């Protein structure tokens, strides 16, 4: 078929669409959906991109219904709930991170929906000193012992974050289950996916880890000050 023939067919189809109110609505829907797709090509962050994808799905779905096109209806009918779910998931993540930052929540409990759970027996070694830090951990139940310093950590705490973000990614301590434990963990690949889906996630995580480091530093400074404070002179009766 010649180019002229294709142009004539397109013109005839356009004229037929504009001849009825239903056709006009279908055409406007398709143009709006096309606009969403074009704009999404220039968007760099995932939440706006997903919102534009939802708009495109709705537009093409409406066009497929009003200007019967079964393939378009099926395709965008399947894509619409997926994009809606992913958009809602990213918005929930943003709210959790923002709420944690506002409340100075250093526990990491807001990360739990994105972590995998494991039940471990007492004596199980999570990692040894010098191991590669490929996971970030959250202790949901039990007690963890950091072997080299003999410190026990209670449940409800994020741990292993220092080495996870360190340049050499090496563990500075060994972690062992002092009791039966439930440990949640997130790997670097999942963490990176969350970051690329929502860059604000990575920024807030770094802020929270920095807050944990500052809190530990202040606690150590207080302990040193207490140990080096001169004893009060005793009064002689």
Secondary structure, 3 states (H helix, E strand, C coil): CCHHHHHHHHHHHHHHHHCCHHHHHHHHHHHHHHHHHHHHCCCCCHHHHHHHHHHHHHHHHHHHHHCCCHHHHHHHHHHHHHHHHHHHHHHHHHHHHHHHHHCCCCCCHHHHHHCEEEEECCCCEEECCCCECCEEEEEEECCEEEHHHCEEECCCEEECHHHHHCCCCECCCCEEECCCEEEEEEEHHHHHHHHHHCHHHHHHHHHHHHHHHHHHHHHHHHHHHHHHCCCCCCCCC
